Amino acid sequence: MELTAQVLSALPRSTHPNLLLGTEHFEDAGIYRISDSVALVQTLDFFPPLVDDPFTFGRIAAANSLSDVYAMGGVPLTAMNIVGFPDKDLPAEMLHEILAGGSERVHQAGAVVCGGHSVRDVEVKYGLSVTGTVHPEHFITNAGAKPGDVLVLTKPIGSGVLTSAAKAKRIPEGDLAEAIEVMIELNAAAAGAMTAVGVSAATDVTGFGLVGHAYEMATAGGVSLEIDAAAVPLLEQTLDLATQGCLARTHKAAQVYLGNRFAADAVDAVLVNVLCDAQTSGGLLISVPADTIDALCDAVRSHGGKTAAIIGRVVEPNDIAIRLR
């Protein structure tokens, strides 16, 4: 997180009358207007395997890539594969299964795969460049949270812990079933609900963890966020495995980067680490006016979403950008 901020701050920003959203606030995707009624939502993401099964890995990576379009309230349109593959060490059938898994999720999203690019690499990497559409005056950013808003999370936390535990052979891969279901779930239901109801701000919870992405929302909107740590839904075994040290490196990096802009009032240290830990294909963190909260939660479920947890609130800005209670 710190490295990304440092590098981007030193680069010149692209400007154009039709570039409606760029890199200003670590948004989930860029927005480029192509007409009065249509703007493109563009994003890219890829990473190494988190699970052994190549088809499942492809599904997870694709769902993760598509998530950025959903976080903006957009609809995925096209996707292009990004592949790194050690073709001299691994069979072509494995690559076929990865791409098939990705294609299945893209198809489920109502989009199409229209190409891609591959390179020989020392390890497998896979993801998508995704283009979606949104109305140029009605997209959702991470910058609109207002004091008095309520925070809603649409998937449980814990994928980083569970996949780290599986890699370390602390649990059998069969114990990843719940985490896999969560990671392959598209954020389409949450996006549809946000569009139907209207919300202040949103972001998807991925590599910077819940706390890291909440911090981006706070700073982009010039507010502070208070999160009820006990209200955050967790995958089964998450706390037990985190106590054993099964965490990604992000939980330490996030706390160092945020420094005194982050506080955890009497929250157990293990739970703090979990909420700072990296997630893969996580849910949407949504800031919604308090008088709309019931309508949003009902809409998430009516669109087919499984989780709509109220986890905190937006308050007036103060020295602590993110406070866990």
N, C-alpha and C positions, 0 to 999 in steps of 0.2 A: 504494500500500500504506500509506504513512504517513498520507495524507489519510483513507483509510477507517478506520484505527485511531483517528485523532484524533476523527472525527465520531461513530463508534459509542461511544467511551468517554464522550462527553458526553450520550448519550441514556439515558433510563430504560429498564431492561430489563423486558421483559414476563415476568410470572411467572404460572404456573397449574399446578395439580397434574398436569395432563395434558400440559403442555409439557415434553417430555423433553429437548429440545435446542433452544437458541435461538442467540444471537449471541455466546456467551461466548468461544469459541476460534476464531472465523472458520471454523466448520464449513461443509461444502459445502451442507448443506440443513438445514431445521428438521424436527424430529420431534414429532408430536402424537399421543398415544394416544387411540384411539376405542373400544377394548375391551381385554379382557385378552389378546387374541391378535393384534390388528391396530393398527398405528400408521400415520399418514400421513407420507410424506416429501415435503416441499414445497420447491421451488426455482424460480428465475427467472433467465434470462440472455438478453441480446441484444447485437448489435453491428453496425457497418457492414460492407459486403461486403469480403471478402479476395481474391476472385477475380472475374473478369468474367462468367462464366457464371451466370445467376441460379438455375438449377436446382441447380447444384453448391453455390452459396452457401447455398441453403435447406437442403441436406443437411448441410453443415458446421455451420451454426448450430443445427440441431435436434440433431445428435449431441452438440454441445457442451452444450446445455441438459440433455439426458437424462443426461449423464455424472455430474452431481451426485447423482442418485438412485442410480446404480450405485456411486458411491464410498461410500455408506452401507450397501451390501449390500442395497439395495431393488430392487423390481421396478416399472418405470414402469406407470402405470395410465391416466392422462389427460393431455392437453396442450392448452394454449390459446395461440394465436398472438399475438405482440406485434409490431406493424408500424408503422414510420414510413416514409412514402412521398411523394415529390414528384409528385403525380398530374398536375400541370399541365406537368411537364417530361419525364416518362417514360411510356411506354405501359403500359396496363393488362396487356398480355401479360407484361411483365416481372414484375409482382407475382404473376400467376398462376403463373409458373414457380418463383418463390421459394417460394410456399406449397406448390406441388406437390412440390418437393424436400424441404421440411420434413415434409410428410405421408408421403412415402415412408420416411423414417427412423423416424418415429413408428410407422408400420405395421410396419416391420422389428423394432422393439422390442416388438411385441405390445401396444401401447397405442393409444389413439384420440384424435383431435383433436375436441374438443367445443365449440370456439368461439374467441373471441379479441377483440382490439380493435385498431383502426388509427387513426392520426392523420396529418394532413398535416405533412410535415417537409421540411427543406431538403436532406436526404440520406436515402438508403435505410438503414433499420435493421430487423433481424429477429431474432427469437428465440422462445423458448417459456417459458411458465410450466408446470411439470411437477409432477404429483402422483403419487407412487408409494406402495407399501405395504411394510411391514417388520414383523417381530415386535417388540413393544415392549421385549423383553428381550434381543434378539439383533441389534441394529443395530450398525454399525461407525462409529467416530468417528476423528478425527485425534489423539485425546488418550491412546491406550493404549499407545504404543510403550514398550518396556522394554529396559534395558541387556542386551546379548547378542542382541537381535533382529537379523535380517538385512533389508536394504532391497532390494525388488524393484521394477523399473519395467516397465510393460507396453506402452509405445509409445516409439519413438525420439523424440529431441529435434531441433528444427530448423524447425518450421513458421513461427515468427516470422521467422526469417532468410530462408527461401525466399519467403514472401509479401511481405516487405519488398523483396526483390530484384526480384520480378515487378512490384511497383508502381513501382519506380524504373527499370524497363525494363533491368535488368542481365541478366535472363534472359527467354527467351520463356515464355509461360504454359504451353506444352507441357512445360516442365521442372518444372512443379509436380505432375506426375502422381503421383509417389511421396508427396509431402506431402498431396495431396488424398486419396489412399487411406487414409493414416493418420488424417486429420482426420474423414473420414466413417465410419470404423470405430467401431462402438458398443463401449462398455466392458462389454458384457454378459458376455463370456467371463471377464474378470477378476473381475467381481462374482460370477458363479456359482462360480468357483474359490474365492474367499474364503469364501463361505457354506459350501461343501462341506468345506473344510479347517479353517477357523478361523484368524483372524489377530489381531494385537494392535491395529493401527491402519491407516488408509488415508486418502488424499486424492487428488483428481484434480489433474493438473498443467495449469494454464491461465494466466490473465493475470499471475500473480505469478512465473511461471517455476519451474523445478525447485528452485532455491535458495530462492525466496520461500515456496513451499508446504512445502518441507522445514523451513524455519524455523517455520512455523505448527505443524507436527507436533512439532517439538522443544519449543517453548514450551508447547504444550498438554499435552504429556506430562511436562514437567519433566525432559527428558533432553537429550543432545547427539547430533548425527548426524555421522558421518564418511562422506564420499562419495568413492569412487574415480573421479575424473574420467575417466580413460581407459576405464573400464568402461561408461560411459553410452553407449548406442547413439545414433548420429546419423544423420539423413537425409543422403543423398549431396549433396555440394556445400556442406554447411552451413559447414564451417570456411573453405573458400575464399571464400565470399561474405561471411562475417562479417569476414574479414580486410580485405575491401573496404569495410567499414562498413555492410553491410546488416543492421541490427539495429533492433529496436523500442526505444523510450525506456526500457523497463522495466529493461534491464540496468544502467543507471546508477542509476536510482532505488532499485533493490533494494540495491545495494551501499552507497549513501549511508545508506539507512534502517537497514540492519543494522550498519553501522559496525564497531566492534571485536568484535561478536558473530559476525563472519564472518571466516574466514581461508582462504587458498588457498596451500598449501605447495608452492612451486616448480611450480605449474600454469601453463601458458602463458596469458597474459592474454586471448587471443582465445577460448580454450576456457572460461575463467571467464565471460566476457561471454555466451557462448552458453548456459551453464547458468543464468545469471541472466535470460535473455531471455524475454519473454512467449511462451507457447504457446497455440494454439487447439485445443480438443478433444483435449488430450493424454491420455496414459495415466494409470493409477493408480500412485501411489507407495504401496507396501504395506510395513508393518513386520510381520515374521513371526518367531516363535520359530525358532532355528537348527535344531532337530530336525524342523521341519515344512517347511523350505525346499524340499526335493526334491518333497514331495507337492504343494506349492503350484504350483511351476513345471510339474509334470506335469499338474496340474488345469487350469491356464490353457490349455495346449495341447490337452488333451482336450476342453475346452469350445469350442475353435475359435479361441483367441487366437494371435497370430503372434509375440508377444514376451513373454519373461519373463526380464529381465536382472537379475542380482545386481549391485548397484551400490554397496553400502556396508553400514554397520552402525550400530547404536544403542549408545552408550556412556554411562557415568555422566555426570551433568551437570557442566559446567565453564564457564569464562568464555567459551569459544567454542561457540556454539550449533550452527553449521554449519561444518565444516571440509572443504575439498576437498583431496584428496591426489593 
